[in-house]
Amino acid sequence: MIGRLNHVAIAVPDLQAATAMYRDTLGASVSDEQALPEHGVTVVFVELPNTKVELLHPLGEASPIAKFLENSPAGGMHHICYEVSDIIAARDQLMESGARVLGDGEPKIGAHGNPVLFLHPKDFTGTLVELEQV
Ligand code: CO
């Protein structure tokens, strides 16, 4: 069902510092900051030869990242995103197998303009999983 690793998302308390660390210490190519108010985050994309890392910082009061950073003030891995070719078929197959889909179960448009869904971390070895239709 799942295909390529699309990205790993890391929640960070200081977006400028995290961006500088990836750019200057690790020598990676990084994007400008991008505000995504509908997702409650500001994002910087770190472009790697085979995948991306997304640095997530809370935006607004109801940010889903705020609570994560309260529990992990230094930041940490927030989710991992796998590509699927048909997100509805993937969702239906997963729900049939007993996995929990977060929210109302309907795909939303993610940071890259593609439909995405999130799966409950307790069903996936403690990792929040994002599926992105590519
Ligand atoms: Co993501």
Backbone and ligand atoms as CSV (ligand in chain L), in Angstrom:
chain,resi,resn,atom,element,x,y,z
A,1,MET,N,N,0.828,-1.210,0.000
A,1,MET,CA,C,0.000,0.000,0.000
A,1,MET,C,C,0.861,1.259,0.000
A,2,ILE,N,N,1.767,1.364,0.985
A,2,ILE,CA,C,2.544,2.602,1.048
A,2,ILE,C,C,3.703,2.549,0.054
A,3,GLY,N,N,4.044,3.721,-0.452
A,3,GLY,CA,C,5.141,3.828,-1.401
A,3,GLY,C,C,6.307,4.567,-0.795
A,4,ARG,N,N,6.770,5.596,-1.478
A,4,ARG,CA,C,7.966,6.312,-1.056
A,4,ARG,C,C,7.731,7.097,0.237
A,5,LEU,N,N,8.820,7.285,0.968
A,5,LEU,CA,C,8.815,8.213,2.097
A,5,LEU,C,C,8.754,9.618,1.515
A,6,ASN,N,N,7.688,10.351,1.823
A,6,ASN,CA,C,7.558,11.705,1.280
A,6,ASN,C,C,8.304,12.716,2.138
A,7,HIS,N,N,8.090,12.659,3.457
A,7,HIS,CA,C,8.837,13.546,4.350
A,7,HIS,C,C,8.775,13.054,5.783
A,8,VAL,N,N,9.710,13.564,6.564
A,8,VAL,CA,C,9.692,13.417,8.017
A,8,VAL,C,C,9.489,14.815,8.571
A,9,ALA,N,N,8.548,14.967,9.496
A,9,ALA,CA,C,8.256,16.284,10.055
A,9,ALA,C,C,8.783,16.368,11.478
A,10,ILE,N,N,9.476,17.450,11.759
A,10,ILE,CA,C,10.072,17.671,13.071
A,10,ILE,C,C,9.525,18.970,13.640
A,11,ALA,N,N,8.929,18.886,14.818
A,11,ALA,CA,C,8.443,20.087,15.499
A,11,ALA,C,C,9.621,20.774,16.180
A,12,VAL,N,N,9.726,22.088,15.996
A,12,VAL,CA,C,10.871,22.817,16.554
A,12,VAL,C,C,10.395,24.057,17.324
A,13,PRO,N,N,11.033,24.335,18.461
A,13,PRO,CA,C,10.635,25.502,19.248
A,13,PRO,C,C,11.155,26.812,18.655
A,14,ASP,N,N,12.228,26.762,17.886
A,14,ASP,CA,C,12.835,27.971,17.314
A,14,ASP,C,C,13.112,27.679,15.837
A,15,LEU,N,N,12.231,28.204,14.969
A,15,LEU,CA,C,12.314,27.863,13.550
A,15,LEU,C,C,13.579,28.430,12.904
A,16,GLN,N,N,13.966,29.650,13.276
A,16,GLN,CA,C,15.179,30.243,12.698
A,16,GLN,C,C,16.413,29.425,13.068
A,17,ALA,N,N,16.483,29.025,14.331
A,17,ALA,CA,C,17.644,28.259,14.787
A,17,ALA,C,C,17.689,26.896,14.109
A,18,ALA,N,N,16.526,26.255,13.974
A,18,ALA,CA,C,16.484,24.930,13.346
A,18,ALA,C,C,16.856,25.033,11.873
A,19,THR,N,N,16.363,26.082,11.205
A,19,THR,CA,C,16.669,26.281,9.788
A,19,THR,C,C,18.166,26.517,9.606
A,20,ALA,N,N,18.734,27.338,10.466
A,20,ALA,CA,C,20.167,27.636,10.385
A,20,ALA,C,C,20.991,26.374,10.635
A,21,MET,N,N,20.529,25.529,11.558
A,21,MET,CA,C,21.254,24.292,11.858
A,21,MET,C,C,21.281,23.381,10.634
A,22,TYR,N,N,20.117,23.217,9.985
A,22,TYR,CA,C,20.084,22.360,8.785
A,22,TYR,C,C,20.904,22.972,7.647
A,23,ARG,N,N,20.820,24.306,7.494
A,23,ARG,CA,C,21.514,24.971,6.386
A,23,ARG,C,C,23.016,25.053,6.638
A,24,ASP,N,N,23.390,25.534,7.811
A,24,ASP,CA,C,24.802,25.870,8.044
A,24,ASP,C,C,25.592,24.706,8.620
A,25,THR,N,N,25.013,23.981,9.591
A,25,THR,CA,C,25.756,22.881,10.219
A,25,THR,C,C,25.702,21.629,9.355
A,26,LEU,N,N,24.508,21.325,8.829
A,26,LEU,CA,C,24.345,20.083,8.056
A,26,LEU,C,C,24.482,20.313,6.549
A,27,GLY,N,N,24.537,21.567,6.127
A,27,GLY,CA,C,24.782,21.856,4.721
A,27,GLY,C,C,23.647,21.474,3.791
A,28,ALA,N,N,22.421,21.544,4.268
A,28,ALA,CA,C,21.273,21.171,3.435
A,28,ALA,C,C,20.668,22.411,2.798
A,29,SER,N,N,19.916,22.174,1.731
A,29,SER,CA,C,19.226,23.268,1.084
A,29,SER,C,C,17.847,23.442,1.723
A,30,VAL,N,N,17.541,24.657,2.160
A,30,VAL,CA,C,16.311,24.913,2.915
A,30,VAL,C,C,15.475,25.963,2.199
A,31,SER,N,N,14.156,25.866,2.365
A,31,SER,CA,C,13.232,26.817,1.749
A,31,SER,C,C,13.071,28.042,2.636
A,32,ASP,N,N,12.355,29.030,2.120
A,32,ASP,CA,C,11.902,30.122,2.969
A,32,ASP,C,C,10.813,29.599,3.901
A,33,GLU,N,N,10.530,30.378,4.947
A,33,GLU,CA,C,9.415,30.014,5.826
A,33,GLU,C,C,8.108,30.173,5.074
A,34,GLN,N,N,7.216,29.224,5.315
A,34,GLN,CA,C,5.922,29.247,4.657
A,34,GLN,C,C,4.839,29.107,5.716
A,35,ALA,N,N,3.960,30.119,5.831
A,35,ALA,CA,C,2.875,30.070,6.814
A,35,ALA,C,C,1.704,29.291,6.226
A,36,LEU,N,N,1.223,28.307,6.983
A,36,LEU,CA,C,0.064,27.516,6.563
A,36,LEU,C,C,-1.001,27.634,7.652
A,37,PRO,N,N,-1.724,28.776,7.657
A,37,PRO,CA,C,-2.665,29.024,8.754
A,37,PRO,C,C,-3.732,27.944,8.902
A,38,GLU,N,N,-4.144,27.345,7.779
A,38,GLU,CA,C,-5.198,26.318,7.870
A,38,GLU,C,C,-4.705,25.057,8.568
A,39,HIS,N,N,-3.369,24.900,8.667
A,39,HIS,CA,C,-2.803,23.753,9.383
A,39,HIS,C,C,-2.197,24.181,10.724
A,40,GLY,N,N,-2.225,25.474,11.026
A,40,GLY,CA,C,-1.706,25.950,12.299
A,40,GLY,C,C,-0.204,25.824,12.435
A,41,VAL,N,N,0.505,25.901,11.306
A,41,VAL,CA,C,1.963,25.765,11.364
A,41,VAL,C,C,2.653,26.729,10.401
A,42,THR,N,N,3.886,27.067,10.749
A,42,THR,CA,C,4.816,27.663,9.802
A,42,THR,C,C,5.848,26.580,9.495
A,43,VAL,N,N,6.162,26.418,8.210
A,43,VAL,CA,C,6.986,25.292,7.771
A,43,VAL,C,C,8.220,25.794,7.043
A,44,VAL,N,N,9.337,25.100,7.252
A,44,VAL,CA,C,10.512,25.235,6.382
A,44,VAL,C,C,10.788,23.850,5.811
A,45,PHE,N,N,10.940,23.768,4.504
A,45,PHE,CA,C,11.234,22.501,3.853
A,45,PHE,C,C,12.740,22.356,3.695
A,46,VAL,N,N,13.268,21.241,4.177
A,46,VAL,CA,C,14.671,20.898,3.973
A,46,VAL,C,C,14.698,19.877,2.840
A,47,GLU,N,N,15.319,20.255,1.726
A,47,GLU,CA,C,15.322,19.384,0.546
A,47,GLU,C,C,16.554,18.492,0.575
A,48,LEU,N,N,16.323,17.194,0.612
A,48,LEU,CA,C,17.405,16.214,0.561
A,48,LEU,C,C,17.320,15.470,-0.765
A,49,PRO,N,N,18.399,14.806,-1.163
A,49,PRO,CA,C,18.380,14.147,-2.475
A,49,PRO,C,C,17.236,13.135,-2.616
A,50,ASN,N,N,16.862,12.441,-1.555
A,50,ASN,CA,C,15.861,11.380,-1.694
A,50,ASN,C,C,14.562,11.645,-0.956
A,51,THR,N,N,14.490,12.710,-0.159
A,51,THR,CA,C,13.256,12.994,0.563
A,51,THR,C,C,13.321,14.411,1.124
A,52,LYS,N,N,12.378,14.747,1.983
A,52,LYS,CA,C,12.355,16.071,2.593
A,52,LYS,C,C,12.238,15.930,4.107
A,53,VAL,N,N,12.726,16.927,4.792
A,53,VAL,CA,C,12.426,17.096,6.210
A,53,VAL,C,C,11.627,18.382,6.311
A,54,GLU,N,N,10.569,18.369,7.086
A,54,GLU,CA,C,9.767,19.572,7.284
A,54,GLU,C,C,9.915,20.021,8.721
A,55,LEU,N,N,10.371,21.245,8.891
A,55,LEU,CA,C,10.474,21.821,10.225
A,55,LEU,C,C,9.170,22.544,10.507
A,56,LEU,N,N,8.478,22.134,11.567
A,56,LEU,CA,C,7.157,22.684,11.896
A,56,LEU,C,C,7.245,23.544,13.136
A,57,HIS,N,N,6.640,24.719,13.053
A,57,HIS,CA,C,6.592,25.615,14.200
A,57,HIS,C,C,5.145,26.073,14.367
A,58,PRO,N,N,4.659,26.194,15.621
A,58,PRO,CA,C,3.252,26.555,15.820
A,58,PRO,C,C,2.909,27.916,15.222
A,59,LEU,N,N,1.720,27.990,14.656
A,59,LEU,CA,C,1.180,29.252,14.140
A,59,LEU,C,C,-0.243,29.381,14.664
A,60,GLY,N,N,-0.485,30.419,15.446
A,60,GLY,CA,C,-1.829,30.628,15.982
A,60,GLY,C,C,-2.062,29.876,17.279
A,61,GLU,N,N,-3.215,30.150,17.880
A,61,GLU,CA,C,-3.528,29.627,19.218
A,61,GLU,C,C,-3.843,28.134,19.205
A,62,ALA,N,N,-4.506,27.682,18.140
A,62,ALA,CA,C,-5.012,26.299,18.115
A,62,ALA,C,C,-4.069,25.368,17.362
A,63,SER,N,N,-2.794,25.720,17.318
A,63,SER,CA,C,-1.860,24.897,16.549
A,63,SER,C,C,-1.755,23.486,17.115
A,64,PRO,N,N,-1.816,22.469,16.259
A,64,PRO,CA,C,-1.643,21.086,16.732
A,64,PRO,C,C,-0.220,20.813,17.221
A,65,ILE,N,N,0.713,21.705,16.893
A,65,ILE,CA,C,2.106,21.498,17.296
A,65,ILE,C,C,2.379,22.031,18.703
A,66,ALA,N,N,1.523,22.958,19.172
A,66,ALA,CA,C,1.794,23.624,20.451
A,66,ALA,C,C,1.866,22.622,21.600
A,67,LYS,N,N,0.905,21.692,21.647
A,67,LYS,CA,C,0.867,20.733,22.739
A,67,LYS,C,C,2.064,19.781,22.665
A,68,PHE,N,N,2.407,19.412,21.450
A,68,PHE,CA,C,3.572,18.540,21.255
A,68,PHE,C,C,4.816,19.192,21.854
A,69,LEU,N,N,4.990,20.498,21.588
A,69,LEU,CA,C,6.180,21.191,22.094
A,69,LEU,C,C,6.110,21.422,23.599
A,70,GLU,N,N,4.892,21.489,24.137
A,70,GLU,CA,C,4.758,21.577,25.593
A,70,GLU,C,C,5.328,20.316,26.232
A,71,ASN,N,N,5.026,19.166,25.611
A,71,ASN,CA,C,5.507,17.884,26.143
A,71,ASN,C,C,6.967,17.628,25.784
A,72,SER,N,N,7.422,18.190,24.673
A,72,SER,CA,C,8.805,17.994,24.206
A,72,SER,C,C,9.396,19.352,23.874
A,73,PRO,N,N,9.788,20.111,24.902
A,73,PRO,CA,C,10.213,21.507,24.683
A,73,PRO,C,C,11.413,21.650,23.752
A,74,ALA,N,N,12.256,20.641,23.653
A,74,ALA,CA,C,13.413,20.735,22.758
A,74,ALA,C,C,13.047,20.432,21.308
A,75,GLY,N,N,11.796,20.008,21.070
A,75,GLY,CA,C,11.380,19.594,19.739
A,75,GLY,C,C,11.530,18.096,19.570
A,76,GLY,N,N,11.141,17.602,18.418
A,76,GLY,CA,C,11.268,16.168,18.173
A,76,GLY,C,C,10.481,15.757,16.950
A,77,MET,N,N,10.636,14.495,16.574
A,77,MET,CA,C,9.934,14.009,15.395
A,77,MET,C,C,8.442,14.013,15.642
A,78,HIS,N,N,7.697,14.656,14.757
A,78,HIS,CA,C,6.249,14.795,14.933
A,78,HIS,C,C,5.477,13.771,14.116
A,79,HIS,N,N,5.826,13.598,12.854
A,79,HIS,CA,C,5.175,12.560,12.051
A,79,HIS,C,C,6.042,12.179,10.861
A,80,ILE,N,N,5.629,11.073,10.236
A,80,ILE,CA,C,6.322,10.567,9.066
A,80,ILE,C,C,5.267,10.409,7.976
A,81,CYS,N,N,5.625,10.766,6.751
A,81,CYS,CA,C,4.628,10.782,5.674
A,81,CYS,C,C,5.008,9.812,4.560
A,82,TYR,N,N,4.090,8.894,4.279
A,82,TYR,CA,C,4.273,7.916,3.200
A,82,TYR,C,C,3.337,8.257,2.056
A,83,GLU,N,N,3.806,7.995,0.854
A,83,GLU,CA,C,2.975,8.240,-0.325
A,83,GLU,C,C,2.094,7.033,-0.622
A,84,VAL,N,N,0.868,7.332,-1.039
A,84,VAL,CA,C,-0.039,6.295,-1.540
A,84,VAL,C,C,-0.594,6.785,-2.875
A,85,SER,N,N,-1.018,5.847,-3.712
A,85,SER,CA,C,-1.528,6.250,-5.019
A,85,SER,C,C,-3.023,6.551,-4.963
A,86,ASP,N,N,-3.742,5.942,-4.015
A,86,ASP,CA,C,-5.182,6.172,-3.899
A,86,ASP,C,C,-5.520,6.275,-2.415
A,87,ILE,N,N,-5.724,7.502,-1.942
A,87,ILE,CA,C,-5.852,7.714,-0.498
A,87,ILE,C,C,-7.177,7.168,0.034
A,88,ILE,N,N,-8.214,7.191,-0.751
A,88,ILE,CA,C,-9.507,6.660,-0.297
A,88,ILE,C,C,-9.436,5.138,-0.171
A,89,ALA,N,N,-8.825,4.490,-1.159
A,89,ALA,CA,C,-8.671,3.031,-1.092
A,89,ALA,C,C,-7.793,2.651,0.097
A,90,ALA,N,N,-6.726,3.423,0.328
A,90,ALA,CA,C,-5.832,3.144,1.458
A,90,ALA,C,C,-6.584,3.314,2.774
A,91,ARG,N,N,-7.346,4.402,2.890
A,91,ARG,CA,C,-8.116,4.656,4.117
A,91,ARG,C,C,-9.095,3.517,4.379
A,92,ASP,N,N,-9.849,3.122,3.361
A,92,ASP,CA,C,-10.865,2.090,3.551
A,92,ASP,C,C,-10.230,0.768,3.962
A,93,GLN,N,N,-9.106,0.448,3.325
A,93,GLN,CA,C,-8.426,-0.803,3.654
A,93,GLN,C,C,-7.899,-0.770,5.086
A,94,LEU,N,N,-7.358,0.394,5.510
A,94,LEU,CA,C,-6.815,0.506,6.864
A,94,LEU,C,C,-7.922,0.452,7.899
A,95,MET,N,N,-9.032,1.144,7.638
A,95,MET,CA,C,-10.130,1.145,8.600
A,95,MET,C,C,-10.716,-0.258,8.726
A,96,GLU,N,N,-10.758,-0.980,7.626
A,96,GLU,CA,C,-11.248,-2.357,7.658
A,96,GLU,C,C,-10.360,-3.224,8.543
A,97,SER,N,N,-9.061,-2.912,8.563
A,97,SER,CA,C,-8.143,-3.701,9.378
A,97,SER,C,C,-8.107,-3.202,10.823
A,98,GLY,N,N,-8.924,-2.188,11.155
A,98,GLY,CA,C,-9.049,-1.740,12.536
A,98,GLY,C,C,-8.223,-0.523,12.886
A,99,ALA,N,N,-7.485,0.042,11.933
A,99,ALA,CA,C,-6.682,1.233,12.218
A,99,ALA,C,C,-7.583,2.457,12.321
A,100,ARG,N,N,-7.179,3.395,13.167
A,100,ARG,CA,C,-7.964,4.617,13.361
A,100,ARG,C,C,-7.409,5.760,12.516
A,101,VAL,N,N,-8.323,6.415,11.807
A,101,VAL,CA,C,-7.973,7.594,11.018
A,101,VAL,C,C,-8.378,8.812,11.846
A,102,LEU,N,N,-7.511,9.806,11.939
A,102,LEU,CA,C,-7.809,10.980,12.766
A,102,LEU,C,C,-8.811,11.904,12.070
A,103,GLY,N,N,-9.471,12.726,12.874
A,103,GLY,CA,C,-10.437,13.692,12.337
A,103,GLY,C,C,-11.688,13.001,11.834
A,104,ASP,N,N,-12.298,13.586,10.814
A,104,ASP,CA,C,-13.558,13.023,10.304
A,104,ASP,C,C,-13.312,11.956,9.244
A,105,GLY,N,N,-12.045,11.628,9.012
A,105,GLY,CA,C,-11.746,10.551,8.066
A,105,GLY,C,C,-11.708,11.006,6.621
A,106,GLU,N,N,-12.040,12.275,6.392
A,106,GLU,CA,C,-11.991,12.780,5.014
A,106,GLU,C,C,-10.634,13.431,4.761
A,107,PRO,N,N,-10.012,13.141,3.617
A,107,PRO,CA,C,-8.708,13.739,3.310
A,107,PRO,C,C,-8.793,15.270,3.257
A,108,LYS,N,N,-7.722,15.919,3.731
A,108,LYS,CA,C,-7.603,17.371,3.616
A,108,LYS,C,C,-6.442,17.675,2.665
A,109,ILE,N,N,-6.411,18.900,2.166
A,109,ILE,CA,C,-5.303,19.276,1.290
A,109,ILE,C,C,-4.110,19.663,2.161
A,110,GLY,N,N,-2.997,18.973,1.967
A,110,GLY,CA,C,-1.821,19.167,2.803
A,110,GLY,C,C,-0.903,20.270,2.301
A,111,ALA,N,N,0.280,20.322,2.886
A,111,ALA,CA,C,1.231,21.395,2.608
A,111,ALA,C,C,1.708,21.406,1.159
A,112,HIS,N,N,1.563,20.287,0.452
A,112,HIS,CA,C,2.045,20.228,-0.931
A,112,HIS,C,C,0.905,20.242,-1.941
A,113,GLY,N,N,-0.309,20.578,-1.456
A,113,GLY,CA,C,-1.436,20.666,-2.371
A,113,GLY,C,C,-2.065,19.324,-2.722
A,114,ASN,N,N,-1.667,18.269,-2.015
A,114,ASN,CA,C,-2.225,16.928,-2.272
A,114,ASN,C,C,-3.105,16.499,-1.100
A,115,PRO,N,N,-4.047,15.573,-1.335
A,115,PRO,CA,C,-4.877,15.080,-0.237
A,115,PRO,C,C,-4.052,14.289,0.776
A,116,VAL,N,N,-4.305,14.548,2.064
A,116,VAL,CA,C,-3.588,13.845,3.130
A,116,VAL,C,C,-4.563,13.372,4.210
A,117,LEU,N,N,-4.145,12.343,4.923
A,117,LEU,CA,C,-4.851,11.818,6.090
A,117,LEU,C,C,-3.817,11.498,7.151
A,118,PHE,N,N,-4.245,11.533,8.421
A,118,PHE,CA,C,-3.359,11.140,9.512
A,118,PHE,C,C,-3.921,9.907,10.215
A,119,LEU,N,N,-3.026,9.006,10.604
A,119,LEU,CA,C,-3.407,7.756,11.260
A,119,LEU,C,C,-2.963,7.787,12.712
A,120,HIS,N,N,-3.770,7.158,13.565
A,120,HIS,CA,C,-3.527,7.221,15.006
A,120,HIS,C,C,-2.180,6.590,15.380
A,121,PRO,N,N,-1.342,7.336,16.134
A,121,PRO,CA,C,-0.021,6.797,16.484
A,121,PRO,C,C,-0.090,5.485,17.269
A,122,LYS,N,N,-1.149,5.308,18.056
A,122,LYS,CA,C,-1.210,4.080,18.871
A,122,LYS,C,C,-1.386,2.836,18.000
A,123,ASP,N,N,-1.841,3.018,16.767
A,123,ASP,CA,C,-1.995,1.879,15.857
A,123,ASP,C,C,-0.744,1.652,15.012
A,124,PHE,N,N,0.258,2.551,15.128
A,124,PHE,CA,C,1.442,2.475,14.262
A,124,PHE,C,C,2.721,2.682,15.070
A,125,THR,N,N,2.902,1.814,16.033
A,125,THR,CA,C,4.104,1.774,16.879
A,125,THR,C,C,4.514,3.152,17.401
A,126,GLY,N,N,3.482,3.896,17.860
A,126,GLY,CA,C,3.778,5.153,18.526
A,126,GLY,C,C,4.176,6.275,17.612
A,127,THR,N,N,3.943,6.117,16.305
A,127,THR,CA,C,4.337,7.160,15.351
A,127,THR,C,C,3.110,7.695,14.629
A,128,LEU,N,N,2.933,9.001,14.663
A,128,LEU,CA,C,1.882,9.626,13.871
A,128,LEU,C,C,2.247,9.475,12.396
A,129,VAL,N,N,1.339,8.861,11.641
A,129,VAL,CA,C,1.605,8.583,10.228
A,129,VAL,C,C,0.690,9.447,9.364
A,130,GLU,N,N,1.296,10.123,8.402
A,130,GLU,CA,C,0.529,10.880,7.405
A,130,GLU,C,C,0.587,10.093,6.096
A,131,LEU,N,N,-0.554,9.990,5.439
A,131,LEU,CA,C,-0.588,9.428,4.093
A,131,LEU,C,C,-0.853,10.566,3.137
A,132,GLU,N,N,-0.100,10.619,2.057
A,132,GLU,CA,C,-0.292,11.668,1.054
A,132,GLU,C,C,-0.493,11.007,-0.309
A,133,GLN,N,N,-1.566,11.408,-0.954
A,133,GLN,CA,C,-1.795,10.869,-2.297
A,133,GLN,C,C,-0.943,11.625,-3.299
A,134,VAL,N,N,-0.085,10.882,-3.991
A,134,VAL,CA,C,0.840,11.504,-4.953
A,134,VAL,C,C,0.663,10.830,-6.313
L,1,CO,CO,CO,3.463,16.228,6.914
